[in-house]
Amino acid sequence: MSTFEIGTPAAAREAASRSRTPAATMRLRTKIVLTLVGLGAAIWLLLATALVFNARIAVEREISASFDIASQVLDARKREAERPGNTAERVERLSFADAGARHVRITVLDPDGRVLPAAAPAEGSVEDDDDEDESAPPDWFVALIDVEPIRRDLAVALPGGDVYTLVLESSSFDEILEVWDDFRLVMPITIAYTFVLVGVSFIALNHIFSRLRVISDGLLRLQDGGGSVRLPDPGIPELRPFTDRFNDVACALSRREEENQQLTRRLLWIQDAERQQIAHELHDELGPYLFGLRATIDRLGRERPGDDRLGADLASLADLAQAIQTRTRRIISDLRPMSLGEVSVADLVEDGIASVKRFAPDARIDLEAGTLTGSYGEAIDLTVYRFVQESVLNAIRHGEARRITVAIDDRFDAGGRRLAVVVTDDGSGVPAEAVAKPGYGLIGLAERVAALGGAWMPPHRADGRTRTEIRLPVGDDAAVTSMGKSDAR
């Protein structure tokens, strides 16, 4: 599809993007990822709370059960120690009373209240847990799990009359250590699971949004005139209806665009044919009458050589006839250049530049046509001619340009084979109001370029010069008739 002004839709979209607030520009993907991270953190917090709560209940039950069992064991030791026998042996047994105990600590006090030294604890006893090592739980964790300590003092009267005291105290450290080991295993796994979930979700979202971006880019291209754009299968069943409908709409728009372009091109050809017919009629019908009028004036002047008044009137009539003939030739040239269809597009443009130079002799106009020696058909040749003529006149009239360069090039670009015509000048440029409200010449030029499926870039400043350009598709297999001035004449 043709475009009148290159880049305008993108500029409008950029301006609309800048007008959005920061809150409105947060991407949905970011919102989803943040939601998943927040959900994972909430799950981790709930799981940690549940573990701590259940661990506290379990520790309380375990300590209570162990304390009851230890109390029963101490009652049995007391009864045994109070029976007649060897006192020293019974004291030694009391000092070994906590051997193998779990979750409790047993301290033996002599009659003077001094603590008797304990024997080496058995494997798995509470003293093992008092050793500081890398697996010890932090203080904040101990504070969360620890329960209210339990204590019982039991007096033992030996046969010799000495009274020893057994102090039974609960100790939750080893149970807390077991919970801490479970906590250190479960929570990292939960955190890792959260990160894996977020990572997988991010990859899935990237995949989905990449497909949505393809659809969005397709819509932008369709908006900018890319009626031939088609979307591939997204690979996501839920998005396939969108791409299918998009391709259906694009096909329908492409057909309508082609029909409209063919209709516009047909109207252009009809218009050119009418112009050609009018030009021929002016030349063939009016020309002989003007020639006859001038011949009659010359004859009358020769027949009445002595009549000064008649001679002056005849001279005035001759000047008017000459002015009418000159104006008629200019109208014919405006309707249809006389050399159109007989010379190459480069020679046609050169003729147009020569006609402009007669009105602006101080301006230097250079033509860079390379090796172009052929014609691209009257429709394209005439469009190039009109574009160069209008652009050069605008540069001189509005920008007061003194040096103008016209470049014509047959090139290949992303859209295929195109005839590019660029006009640059050293003037001040065309005023903004003249571009915003183009005259008849620019409107007609834009319509011709659009009808031929081309693109037109209005005059703009670039690198200190004024530049305007048209690009016309000529097709990879366009037939270019080779001709030149010497061939045509």
VENHUVEN-V35305 format. One record per residue. N is the residue number from 1. NEAR is the number of other ideal C-beta (glycine too) atoms within 8 Angstrom. Layout:
n-><N & N>
near-><NEAR & NEAR>
This chain:
n-><1 & 2 & 3 & 4 & 5 & 6 & 7 & 8 & 9 & 10 & 11 & 12 & 13 & 14 & 15 & 16 & 17 & 18 & 19 & 20 & 21 & 22 & 23 & 24 & 25 & 26 & 27 & 28 & 29 & 30 & 31 & 32 & 33 & 34 & 35 & 36 & 37 & 38 & 39 & 40 & 41 & 42 & 43 & 44 & 45 & 46 & 47 & 48 & 49 & 50 & 51 & 52 & 53 & 54 & 55 & 56 & 57 & 58 & 59 & 60 & 61 & 62 & 63 & 64 & 65 & 66 & 67 & 68 & 69 & 70 & 71 & 72 & 73 & 74 & 75 & 76 & 77 & 78 & 79 & 80 & 81 & 82 & 83 & 84 & 85 & 86 & 87 & 88 & 89 & 90 & 91 & 92 & 93 & 94 & 95 & 96 & 97 & 98 & 99 & 100 & 101 & 102 & 103 & 104 & 105 & 106 & 107 & 108 & 109 & 110 & 111 & 112 & 113 & 114 & 115 & 116 & 117 & 118 & 119 & 120 & 121 & 122 & 123 & 124 & 125 & 126 & 127 & 128 & 129 & 130 & 131 & 132 & 133 & 134 & 135 & 136 & 137 & 138 & 139 & 140 & 141 & 142 & 143 & 144 & 145 & 146 & 147 & 148 & 149 & 150 & 151 & 152 & 153 & 154 & 155 & 156 & 157 & 158 & 159 & 160 & 161 & 162 & 163 & 164 & 165 & 166 & 167 & 168 & 169 & 170 & 171 & 172 & 173 & 174 & 175 & 176 & 177 & 178 & 179 & 180 & 181 & 182 & 183 & 184 & 185 & 186 & 187 & 188 & 189 & 190 & 191 & 192 & 193 & 194 & 195 & 196 & 197 & 198 & 199 & 200 & 201 & 202 & 203 & 204 & 205 & 206 & 207 & 208 & 209 & 210 & 211 & 212 & 213 & 214 & 215 & 216 & 217 & 218 & 219 & 220 & 221 & 222 & 223 & 224 & 225 & 226 & 227 & 228 & 229 & 230 & 231 & 232 & 233 & 234 & 235 & 236 & 237 & 238 & 239 & 240 & 241 & 242 & 243 & 244 & 245 & 246 & 247 & 248 & 249 & 250 & 251 & 252 & 253 & 254 & 255 & 256 & 257 & 258 & 259 & 260 & 261 & 262 & 263 & 264 & 265 & 266 & 267 & 268 & 269 & 270 & 271 & 272 & 273 & 274 & 275 & 276 & 277 & 278 & 279 & 280 & 281 & 282 & 283 & 284 & 285 & 286 & 287 & 288 & 289 & 290 & 291 & 292 & 293 & 294 & 295 & 296 & 297 & 298 & 299 & 300 & 301 & 302 & 303 & 304 & 305 & 306 & 307 & 308 & 309 & 310 & 311 & 312 & 313 & 314 & 315 & 316 & 317 & 318 & 319 & 320 & 321 & 322 & 323 & 324 & 325 & 326 & 327 & 328 & 329 & 330 & 331 & 332 & 333 & 334 & 335 & 336 & 337 & 338 & 339 & 340 & 341 & 342 & 343 & 344 & 345 & 346 & 347 & 348 & 349 & 350 & 351 & 352 & 353 & 354 & 355 & 356 & 357 & 358 & 359 & 360 & 361 & 362 & 363 & 364 & 365 & 366 & 367 & 368 & 369 & 370 & 371 & 372 & 373 & 374 & 375 & 376 & 377 & 378 & 379 & 380 & 381 & 382 & 383 & 384 & 385 & 386 & 387 & 388 & 389 & 390 & 391 & 392 & 393 & 394 & 395 & 396 & 397 & 398 & 399 & 400 & 401 & 402 & 403 & 404 & 405 & 406 & 407 & 408 & 409 & 410 & 411 & 412 & 413 & 414 & 415 & 416 & 417 & 418 & 419 & 420 & 421 & 422 & 423 & 424 & 425 & 426 & 427 & 428 & 429 & 430 & 431 & 432 & 433 & 434 & 435 & 436 & 437 & 438 & 439 & 440 & 441 & 442 & 443 & 444 & 445 & 446 & 447 & 448 & 449 & 450 & 451 & 452 & 453 & 454 & 455 & 456 & 457 & 458 & 459 & 460 & 461 & 462 & 463 & 464 & 465 & 466 & 467 & 468 & 469 & 470 & 471 & 472 & 473 & 474 & 475 & 476 & 477 & 478 & 479 & 480 & 481 & 482 & 483 & 484 & 485 & 486 & 487 & 488 & 489>
near-><8 & 12 & 10 & 8 & 8 & 7 & 6 & 7 & 9 & 8 & 8 & 8 & 9 & 8 & 8 & 8 & 8 & 6 & 5 & 8 & 5 & 6 & 5 & 6 & 8 & 7 & 6 & 6 & 10 & 8 & 9 & 10 & 12 & 8 & 8 & 11 & 10 & 8 & 8 & 12 & 9 & 8 & 10 & 12 & 8 & 8 & 11 & 10 & 8 & 8 & 13 & 10 & 8 & 8 & 13 & 11 & 8 & 10 & 15 & 9 & 8 & 10 & 14 & 9 & 8 & 13 & 14 & 8 & 8 & 12 & 10 & 8 & 10 & 14 & 9 & 8 & 13 & 11 & 8 & 9 & 12 & 9 & 7 & 3 & 7 & 5 & 10 & 6 & 8 & 12 & 12 & 8 & 11 & 14 & 11 & 9 & 12 & 13 & 9 & 7 & 13 & 9 & 13 & 14 & 10 & 13 & 10 & 15 & 11 & 9 & 6 & 4 & 6 & 6 & 6 & 10 & 5 & 10 & 7 & 3 & 11 & 7 & 5 & 6 & 12 & 15 & 8 & 10 & 9 & 7 & 6 & 4 & 5 & 3 & 7 & 7 & 10 & 6 & 5 & 6 & 11 & 11 & 7 & 8 & 15 & 8 & 10 & 3 & 8 & 9 & 8 & 9 & 8 & 11 & 8 & 13 & 7 & 13 & 8 & 5 & 6 & 9 & 9 & 14 & 11 & 17 & 12 & 14 & 11 & 13 & 11 & 13 & 10 & 12 & 12 & 15 & 12 & 8 & 14 & 12 & 9 & 10 & 12 & 8 & 8 & 10 & 12 & 8 & 8 & 11 & 9 & 8 & 8 & 13 & 9 & 8 & 10 & 12 & 8 & 8 & 11 & 10 & 8 & 8 & 11 & 9 & 9 & 10 & 10 & 8 & 12 & 9 & 8 & 11 & 14 & 8 & 8 & 13 & 9 & 10 & 9 & 14 & 7 & 9 & 8 & 8 & 11 & 6 & 9 & 7 & 10 & 6 & 5 & 12 & 4 & 9 & 4 & 5 & 12 & 10 & 7 & 9 & 13 & 8 & 8 & 13 & 10 & 8 & 9 & 14 & 8 & 8 & 10 & 10 & 8 & 8 & 10 & 9 & 8 & 8 & 12 & 8 & 8 & 11 & 11 & 8 & 9 & 13 & 9 & 8 & 8 & 12 & 8 & 8 & 10 & 10 & 8 & 9 & 11 & 8 & 9 & 13 & 10 & 7 & 8 & 9 & 11 & 8 & 8 & 12 & 8 & 8 & 10 & 12 & 8 & 8 & 12 & 9 & 8 & 10 & 11 & 7 & 6 & 9 & 7 & 4 & 7 & 6 & 6 & 9 & 11 & 8 & 8 & 11 & 9 & 8 & 10 & 11 & 8 & 8 & 12 & 9 & 8 & 9 & 11 & 8 & 8 & 13 & 8 & 8 & 9 & 12 & 10 & 5 & 10 & 11 & 10 & 6 & 10 & 11 & 6 & 6 & 11 & 12 & 16 & 11 & 11 & 16 & 15 & 9 & 11 & 12 & 13 & 8 & 9 & 14 & 10 & 6 & 6 & 7 & 6 & 4 & 12 & 6 & 11 & 8 & 10 & 8 & 10 & 7 & 4 & 11 & 8 & 10 & 13 & 12 & 6 & 9 & 11 & 13 & 14 & 13 & 15 & 17 & 14 & 12 & 14 & 14 & 10 & 11 & 12 & 14 & 9 & 12 & 15 & 14 & 6 & 12 & 13 & 7 & 12 & 8 & 9 & 15 & 10 & 16 & 11 & 16 & 10 & 10 & 7 & 5 & 7 & 2 & 6 & 8 & 10 & 14 & 14 & 12 & 15 & 10 & 16 & 9 & 12 & 8 & 12 & 6 & 10 & 11 & 7 & 5 & 6 & 11 & 10 & 6 & 6 & 10 & 7 & 5 & 9 & 10 & 9 & 9 & 14 & 11 & 10 & 12 & 16 & 13 & 12 & 14 & 9 & 13 & 10 & 16 & 10 & 10 & 10 & 9 & 7 & 7 & 3 & 4 & 9 & 17 & 12 & 12 & 10 & 15 & 12 & 15 & 12 & 11 & 7 & 5 & 4 & 8 & 4 & 8 & 6 & 7 & 11 & 10 & 7 & 5 & 6 & 9 & 4>
